[in-house]
Amino acid sequence: MDIFRGVADRHFARKALWRGWSRRCPHCGVGPLFAGWGRHLDQCSNCGLIYERNSGDTWAFTIIGDRIPIALLIVIIYFGVARQHPTLGFAVIAAATLVIVWTAPRRWGIGIALHYLSRVYFPDPADPIPETPDNRA
């Protein structure tokens, strides 16, 4: 029975991460995470999940999953391609900047989904998470 729980947990985590990438509520998949391009909403308009119970709760997920990889990418491009071929390096940095800006809300959504998963797997009685949509009456 534990084998099936592990598979279900992986499926659950994948689904929550995909919903975050899609800029939707990681809990129900319906409500938006953002108003407009990148203004973070407080809670889901569909299921009522509070995305960030305390200000700064998603900070670690944003730094580890967003800022550090971007910094490494810039360092690799600058010290790799840009040093040997300045024009090509500038073009690669410009293209990487466009991709970084274009995917920013999706990466932030994954950070919110990771925070949601940490709340599900390590529950706090003072942190209410709504019922799963499948179990509602």
N, C-alpha and C positions, 0 to 999 in steps of 0.2 A: 504494500500500500504506500510506503514511503517513496518508492520509485515513481509512482504516479504523481505524488505531491511535488517531487522535484521537477518533473516535466511541466506540471501545471504552474509552478513558481516561475520557471524560465519563460513559459508562454505569457504569464501575467506581466513579468518584468519587460519582456519584449514589446508587449502591447502598450504598456505605460510609456516606454521610451519612444515608441513610434508616435503615440499621441502627442508627446512633448515635441518631437520633431515636426509634427503637423500643426503645432501651435494650438493644440486643443487640450482640454482638461485631461490630465493623466488618469483621473479616476473614472469619468464617464465617457470621455471622448467627444462630448457634444459642445460644451461651453468653451469660448475662446480664452486663451491665456493673456492676450494683449488687446488693447484698444488701439487701433491704428497700427503703425509700424512696430513700435517697441515700448509703448506705455503699458506697464505691467498692471493687470487688474488684481483686485484684492481677493476675489473669490469667484467660483464658477457660477454662472447665471442659471445653469441647469440643475446641478446636484448640490450646490452650496458649499463645496470643498473650499476651505480657506487655503490659498496657495502658499502663503508665507505667514505662518502664525505670528512670528516675531520678526521685526525688521532685521534683515541680515542673515536669516536662516539659510538662504541659498548661496551665501557668499563663498563658502568653501567649494561648492560644486561649480560655481562660475569661475573661480580662480583656477582650479585644477583642470576643469574640462574645457575652458575657453581661453583664458589669458596665457597660461603657460605654453600650450601648443602653438598659439599665434606667435608668441615671442620666439620660440624655437624655430618656427618657419621663417620668420624674418631674419634671424641670425644665420640660418643655413643658406638662405638666398643671398644675403649680403656678403658673407664670407666665402661662399661657393661661386655662384655664377657672376655676381656683380664685380668681384675682384678681377676675374679673368676677362670678362666681356661686359663693359659698363653699359652699353646700349641694351644688350639682351637682359642684363640684370635689372635695368630700369623697367623694361617691359614686363618681366616676370614679377617684379614687386608691384607694378600697377595692376596686373591681372590678379595677383594674390589679394591685393587690397579690395578690389571689386568683389571677389568671392567672399572675403571675410565680412565685408559690409552686408552683402546680399544674404548670407546665411546667419547673420547675428541673431535675429529673433528665433530661428530654429535651434541654434546652439543654446540660447538662453532657455528655450522650452525644454530641452533635454536636461538642463540643470534643475529646472523646476520638477521634472519627472523623477530625477534621481533623488531629490529631496523628498518627494512624495513616497518613493519606494523605501527610503530610510524610515519614514514615519510608519509605513505599513509593516515592515519587517521588525522594527524595534518600537513597538507601540508605547505611547505614554497615555495613561488614563485621563490626564488633563487636556489631551489633544484630540478633540473629536474628529473622526473621519466618518463621513456619511456612509450609510449602507451601500454595498455594491449595487449597481443598477439591476443586476440579475436577480437579487434577493428581495427587491421591493414588492410590496403587495399590490 
